[in-house]
Amino acid sequence: VICICGVVYSVYALKKDTDYREKIGFPDFRGNVKFTTKKIIVVSCVCMSAGMMASLVGVGGSMIYIPMLLILGFPPFVASSTN
């Protein structure tokens, strides 16, 4: 239940931030990730699943979610900085 609430809040907060940036004409710069509702939900679910899998197997979660972030179109320097 707590995880679901976290995902819902993430979708709301990031979508609100993205809409605000578009409204004020925030310049698009290298590494700026445009969040859509689908992308936020996928990233949140992948990161939660990666954390659970990593704790069960004993590996770092970044081994699982950094490749997924690259598949979703995040620039490599943004994906690697989440480590």
C-alpha positions as CSV (number, residue, x, y, z in Angstrom):
1,V,0.0,0.0,0.0
2,I,2.8,2.4,0.9
3,C,4.6,1.6,-2.5
4,I,1.4,2.3,-4.4
5,C,1.0,5.7,-2.6
6,G,4.6,6.5,-3.5
7,V,4.0,5.8,-7.2
8,V,0.8,7.9,-7.2
9,Y,2.6,10.8,-5.5
10,S,5.5,10.5,-7.9
11,V,3.2,10.6,-10.9
12,Y,1.5,13.7,-9.5
13,A,4.6,15.6,-8.5
14,L,6.7,14.9,-11.6
15,K,3.8,15.6,-14.0
16,K,3.1,18.9,-12.2
17,D,6.7,19.8,-12.4
18,T,6.9,19.0,-16.2
19,D,3.7,21.0,-16.9
20,Y,5.1,24.0,-15.0
21,R,8.3,23.9,-16.9
22,E,6.4,23.8,-20.2
23,K,4.2,26.7,-19.0
24,I,7.0,29.0,-18.1
25,G,9.1,28.1,-21.2
26,F,11.9,26.4,-19.3
27,P,14.7,25.9,-21.8
28,D,15.4,22.3,-23.0
29,F,18.9,21.3,-22.1
30,R,21.0,18.2,-22.5
31,G,19.9,15.6,-20.0
32,N,16.5,17.1,-19.3
33,V,14.1,14.1,-19.2
34,K,10.6,14.8,-20.3
35,F,8.3,12.7,-18.0
36,T,5.1,11.3,-19.2
37,T,2.6,9.5,-16.9
38,K,3.5,6.2,-18.5
39,K,7.2,6.8,-18.1
40,I,6.8,7.7,-14.5
41,I,4.8,4.6,-13.7
42,V,7.2,2.3,-15.5
43,V,10.3,3.8,-13.9
44,S,8.7,3.6,-10.4
45,C,7.6,0.0,-10.8
46,V,10.9,-1.1,-12.3
47,C,12.9,0.6,-9.5
48,M,10.7,-1.0,-6.8
49,S,11.0,-4.4,-8.5
50,A,14.7,-4.0,-8.9
51,G,15.1,-3.2,-5.2
52,M,13.1,-6.3,-4.2
53,M,15.0,-8.5,-6.6
54,A,18.3,-7.1,-5.6
55,S,17.6,-7.8,-1.9
56,L,16.6,-11.4,-2.6
57,V,19.5,-12.2,-4.9
58,G,22.2,-10.0,-3.1
59,V,23.2,-7.8,-6.1
60,G,23.1,-4.1,-6.4
61,G,19.7,-2.7,-7.7
62,S,21.5,-0.6,-10.3
63,M,22.5,-3.7,-12.2
64,I,18.8,-4.0,-13.0
65,Y,17.4,-0.5,-13.3
66,I,20.1,1.4,-15.1
67,P,19.7,-0.8,-18.3
68,M,16.0,-0.2,-18.0
69,L,16.4,3.6,-17.8
70,L,18.6,3.4,-20.9
71,I,15.9,1.4,-22.7
72,L,13.3,4.1,-21.7
73,G,15.4,6.8,-23.4
74,F,17.3,8.4,-20.5
75,P,20.7,9.7,-21.4
76,P,23.6,7.5,-20.1
77,F,25.0,10.2,-17.8
78,V,21.5,10.7,-16.2
79,A,20.9,6.9,-15.8
80,S,24.4,6.3,-14.3
81,S,24.0,9.2,-11.8
82,T,21.1,7.4,-10.2
83,N,23.5,4.8,-8.9
